[in-house]
Amino acid sequence: MELLDRPLNVLAFGAHPDDCELKVGGTAALWARQGHRIKFVATTNGDVGHFSMAGGPLALRRRAEVEECARILGIESEVLDIHDGELMPTLENRRTVARIMREWQADVVFCHRPWDYHADHRYTGTLVQDAAVLVTASYFMPYTPAIRTPVILYMSDDFKRPYPFQPDVVVAIDDVAELKWDCVRAMPSQFADRDSWIARYFEGIPAADEERAEHILGIFRDADAAIADRYRERLIDRYGELRAGEIRHAEAFELCEYGRQLSRADLDRLFPR
């Protein structure tokens, strides 16, 4: 497989400045250690994702947070200046997503599945899917050279309709888990502030600052542990029974049929171990 013969160019599109970090952060860190080029793109600026601040100040704060995450992970980061909650699958936004994919010469692209509780998540997935074929069309935005359709993968979620997430590759992230937790710590606007989204939206969050931050971090540790437990059989297939039994945290991805198609065996070879 020719993708194994050179460093990969990897993109992840998340709806908000934190989505890629939570869903792909460990895998990105592993790939970055191997010398691959990784970029996270937030399709909105997150300017309403807080309960006591909003607008420009929050957008700037959240961009600074994911820039720090990029430094931690050894990757690059970009935040599009589209208002949180207002992303639409327009032609203009399709062009933007296609342009970013082309300029990065993307081999692998991650996105949300196009059915989700949040419209920004759904439309991020839709925009990536809509751009999948157009990036190969030489006369669509002809000033940015066409590329081959990349491998496109959905990030994991728990939604059941129209069908539940079905992982094609599961990646053990224990070796870089602390980098991912450092990213959570670097985004207090979402995961530590008294008026952060998680602190106010979820029930049972402690009031004291340190306890609150540690409790919220635990939610995301537990989420990655749940992925490892839920897809233990896939981990056994990939890592062998002995090692798979020791894996505590993992990230999982599903191949999108609109992108370049690879067998599970080729995906296992492509992804970091």
Secondary structure as GFF3:
##gff-version 3
##sequence-region A 1 273
A	DSSP	three_ten_helix	2	5	.	.	.	ID=ss1
A	DSSP	beta_strand	9	14	.	.	.	ID=ss2
A	DSSP	alpha_helix	19	33	.	.	.	ID=ss3
A	DSSP	beta_strand	37	42	.	.	.	ID=ss4
A	DSSP	alpha_helix	55	73	.	.	.	ID=ss5
A	DSSP	beta_strand	76	79	.	.	.	ID=ss6
A	DSSP	alpha_helix	91	103	.	.	.	ID=ss7
A	DSSP	beta_strand	108	111	.	.	.	ID=ss8
A	DSSP	alpha_helix	119	134	.	.	.	ID=ss9
A	DSSP	beta_strand	151	155	.	.	.	ID=ss10
A	DSSP	beta_strand	169	172	.	.	.	ID=ss11
A	DSSP	three_ten_helix	174	176	.	.	.	ID=ss12
A	DSSP	alpha_helix	177	185	.	.	.	ID=ss13
A	DSSP	alpha_helix	188	191	.	.	.	ID=ss14
A	DSSP	alpha_helix	197	201	.	.	.	ID=ss15
A	DSSP	alpha_helix	209	230	.	.	.	ID=ss16
A	DSSP	alpha_helix	232	239	.	.	.	ID=ss17
A	DSSP	alpha_helix	241	244	.	.	.	ID=ss18
A	DSSP	beta_strand	250	255	.	.	.	ID=ss19
A	DSSP	alpha_helix	264	270	.	.	.	ID=ss20
###
